[in-house]
Amino acid sequence: MEYKPGQEWYKRLHWQVFIAMVVGIGIGFAPFGPFFAEHFGWLGTLFMRLLRMIIVPLVITSIISGVASAGGGHVVGRMFGKTLTYYLVSSFLAALTGLMLFNIFNPGRGYPVTDTGAEPPELATPDSLIELVYTVVPSNFFEAASAGDMLMIIFFCIVFGVAVTTLPEDPRTRITGLIDALFKAMMALTTGIIKLLPIGVFGLMVTLVDATGVGAFGNLAKYVAALGTGLGIHFFITLPLLLYFWARVSPWKHAMNMREPLLVAFSTSSSAATLPVTMTTVRQKVGVSNRVSSFTLPMGATVNMDGTAVMECVGALFIAQALGADIGFMTQVVVVFTALLASIGAAAVPSAGLVVIFIILGAIGIGDNPEAMLIVAAMLSIDRPLDMCRTAVNVYSDSCGAAVVGRWEGEEGIDAEIRG
Ligand code: ASP
């Protein structure tokens, strides 16, 4: 979403969504609520279909363009390894933080799902580690893509992206040029669909209130608390520790140098929209070389989303728990692992994190559960402020990554002082 300072408040998407939510809830509670739910609930369903429609092409183009942008050659290969190490470690820690907070808050316990007399769903989890690997490696990519099997799609795209980086310049730039263009088109489409959010949220809210009543909001508050605490821990503890130990720079100076991109991330809810500000700031104020920052940041904006990883983990487990499913150890392993992949697959535009939550729901076998849809709908209605915070965390992790890789490449002077 474009960031337009000074735009009238009612033209801003988050206000529109907020108003749609309040109106939807109000109407849902009114005596004519059920009438509205019956006649306008389809707006919500249609919106959810549009979101799900874009997942597969969005994830494919996002990952291949992110990974393949690494370029070719020996030096690039080395930087690629370092960058990927930082991304994987930081996102994995983020997902683990999400898991811990879920277990502390248990936000889904006592969620008032409609009593249809149905048994709580059995979660599909692999019995062993090798089975887990089988759920990720496709035997036929096209079959996986048409079935929307996200884990397999993501796996293929990552290895394909890496293969592209090994090609000679001519075929490599031709492939990356095409995929980049497709990715931009998918981002434009996603942004367009997200603009319909107020209408979708209205339809979803009317249905939600009709189906579950007010009780659901207590659980949502717990979900917000768990997620907010997780994002706070990652931002204020984990990332500063990584910065300190890996880059040997002062987390305070780094945060102060990064003020502007953090504010832009917060107000746009889009790492992609923030990227130009992030790149300029990391070069000029943080003091990372052009070589490292132009390599790590664009890829980071697309694939390194720590805030989103926290949210995927808390969110998916919240939904499973709300449905009354039994959440065992293996389920938690699958969720952490898929939350990591989902955060890699999420596009850097507003609310993309909630779009890809279906990857995890699919992996644990509740992707098509109608009650799960309703809960995702409820989460969507309150997603904007959470999205603002997790986008700031996403961008912050990217800049920490640039500082760490810069340091690993032997650069001096990173965050040497706070630069106005
Ligand atoms: N809005 C986030 C970003 O652009 C992605 C998300 O929805 O989690 O970084």
Boltz pocket constraint, residues with backbone or C-beta under 6 A from the ligand:
constraints:
  - pocket:
      binder: B
      contacts: [[A, 269], [A, 270], [A, 271], [A, 272], [A, 301], [A, 305], [A, 307], [A, 308], [A, 346], [A, 347], [A, 348], [A, 349], [A, 350], [A, 351], [A, 352], [A, 353], [A, 354], [A, 387], [A, 390], [A, 391], [A, 394]]
      max_distance: 6.0
